[in-house]
Amino acid sequence: MCFKVTTSDALDVLTKFFLMFYWLFDSSSILSKLKLLSFDVKNQTKLASTFWFLATLVALVKLVHDLQKLLNQKAKDDTVINNPELDKKIFNAYLNIISKLGDLLPSAQGAEIPQMLLGRSLDEKLVGFGGLIAALIAIRNAWK
């Protein structure tokens, strides 16, 4: 039995791998806050946010890769014939990229990445706006 591993599949598995660790550390943070576990809540939250950031970053790379494939497919198609299904996929890819960019802000803030790179935190309004954009796009995708 032979199977082919594509770049898109590998990035998807890596995203899920990071999300598994996000869930693990986020759950341990919550259980520690409830005094059911005795871990350092701040450290567990920071680790959870770090894995959330990594998962979001890898998902963003996957979305850009998928968008590139869609744009190449559109370029190969006859320009006279309009393919509304392909245009819809491209539009959704752009929306999902914007959503992941929005998710990068709160996850980076929780992982304290701006403090390491810039020496200060991001503005809370910017972080909130990024989360809002990501949430609105998630609601739009769920509504369909």
C-alpha positions as CSV (number, residue, x, y, z in Angstrom):
1,M,0.0,0.0,0.0
2,C,1.4,3.4,-1.0
3,F,0.1,6.7,-0.1
4,K,1.1,10.2,-1.0
5,V,1.7,12.9,1.6
6,T,1.0,16.3,0.3
7,T,2.3,19.6,1.7
8,S,-1.2,20.6,2.6
9,D,-1.8,17.3,4.5
10,A,1.5,17.6,6.4
11,L,0.7,21.2,7.4
12,D,-2.8,20.1,8.5
13,V,-1.4,17.3,10.7
14,L,1.2,19.7,12.2
15,T,-1.6,22.2,13.0
16,K,-3.6,19.5,14.8
17,F,-0.5,18.4,16.7
18,F,0.1,22.0,18.0
19,L,-3.7,22.3,18.8
20,M,-3.4,19.0,20.8
21,F,-0.7,20.6,23.0
22,Y,-2.7,23.8,23.2
23,W,-5.7,21.8,24.5
24,L,-3.5,20.0,27.0
25,F,-1.9,23.1,28.5
26,D,-5.1,25.1,28.4
27,S,-7.0,22.3,30.3
28,S,-4.2,22.0,32.8
29,S,-4.3,25.8,33.3
30,I,-8.1,25.7,34.0
31,L,-7.8,22.7,36.3
32,S,-5.0,24.4,38.2
33,K,-7.0,27.5,38.5
34,L,-9.8,25.3,40.0
35,K,-7.2,23.8,42.4
36,L,-7.7,20.3,41.0
37,L,-4.1,20.3,39.7
38,S,-1.1,22.1,41.3
39,F,0.6,23.6,38.2
40,D,1.6,27.2,37.8
41,V,-1.4,28.8,36.1
42,K,0.5,31.6,34.4
43,N,3.1,29.2,33.0
44,Q,0.4,26.8,31.7
45,T,-1.5,29.6,30.1
46,K,1.7,30.9,28.4
47,L,2.5,27.4,27.1
48,A,-1.1,27.0,25.8
49,S,-0.9,30.4,24.1
50,T,2.4,29.4,22.5
51,F,1.0,26.3,21.0
52,W,-2.1,28.2,19.9
53,F,0.2,30.7,18.2
54,L,2.2,27.9,16.5
55,A,-1.0,26.2,15.3
56,T,-2.3,29.4,13.9
57,L,1.0,30.2,12.2
58,V,1.1,26.8,10.5
59,A,-2.6,27.0,9.6
60,L,-1.8,30.4,8.0
61,V,1.0,28.9,6.0
62,K,-1.4,26.1,4.8
63,L,-4.1,28.6,3.8
64,V,-1.6,30.6,1.8
65,H,-0.4,27.4,0.1
66,D,-3.9,26.4,-0.7
67,L,-4.7,29.9,-2.0
68,Q,-1.7,29.8,-4.3
69,K,-3.0,26.5,-5.7
70,L,-6.4,28.0,-6.3
71,L,-4.9,31.1,-8.0
72,N,-2.8,28.8,-10.2
73,Q,-5.9,26.8,-11.1
74,K,-7.7,30.0,-11.9
75,A,-4.8,31.2,-14.1
76,K,-4.9,27.9,-16.0
77,D,-8.7,28.1,-16.6
78,D,-10.0,29.8,-19.7
79,T,-10.3,33.5,-18.9
80,V,-13.4,33.8,-21.0
81,I,-15.3,31.3,-18.8
82,N,-16.1,32.5,-15.3
83,N,-16.0,29.8,-12.7
84,P,-18.1,31.1,-9.8
85,E,-17.3,28.0,-7.6
86,L,-13.6,28.6,-7.9
87,D,-14.1,32.3,-7.2
88,K,-16.0,31.4,-4.1
89,K,-13.2,29.1,-2.9
90,I,-10.7,31.9,-3.5
91,F,-12.8,34.4,-1.6
92,N,-13.2,32.0,1.4
93,A,-9.4,31.4,1.3
94,Y,-8.8,35.1,1.6
95,L,-11.3,35.4,4.5
96,N,-9.7,32.5,6.3
97,I,-6.3,34.1,5.9
98,I,-7.6,37.3,7.4
99,S,-9.2,35.3,10.3
100,K,-5.9,33.6,11.1
101,L,-4.0,36.9,11.0
102,G,-6.6,38.2,13.5
103,D,-6.0,35.1,15.7
104,L,-2.2,35.6,15.7
105,L,-2.6,38.8,17.7
106,P,-4.2,37.4,20.9
107,S,-2.2,34.2,20.7
108,A,1.0,36.1,20.4
109,Q,0.0,38.3,23.3
110,G,-0.7,35.4,25.5
111,A,2.6,33.7,24.5
112,E,4.4,37.0,25.3
113,I,6.0,37.0,21.9
114,P,5.7,40.8,21.5
115,Q,7.5,41.3,24.8
116,M,10.4,39.1,23.5
117,L,10.6,40.8,20.1
118,L,9.6,44.4,20.8
119,G,10.2,44.7,24.5
120,R,6.6,45.6,25.2
121,S,3.1,44.2,24.9
122,L,0.8,44.9,22.0
123,D,-2.0,47.5,22.5
124,E,-5.0,45.7,24.0
125,K,-7.3,47.4,21.4
126,L,-5.3,45.9,18.6
127,V,-5.4,42.5,20.2
128,G,-9.1,42.8,20.8
129,F,-9.7,43.9,17.2
130,G,-7.8,41.0,15.9
131,G,-9.8,38.6,18.0
132,L,-13.0,40.3,16.9
133,I,-12.2,40.0,13.2
134,A,-11.3,36.3,13.7
135,A,-14.5,35.7,15.7
136,L,-16.7,37.5,13.1
137,I,-15.3,35.4,10.2
138,A,-15.7,32.2,12.3
139,I,-19.4,33.2,12.9
140,R,-19.8,33.8,9.2
141,N,-18.3,30.5,8.3
142,A,-20.5,28.7,10.8
143,W,-23.6,30.5,9.7
144,K,-23.3,29.2,6.1
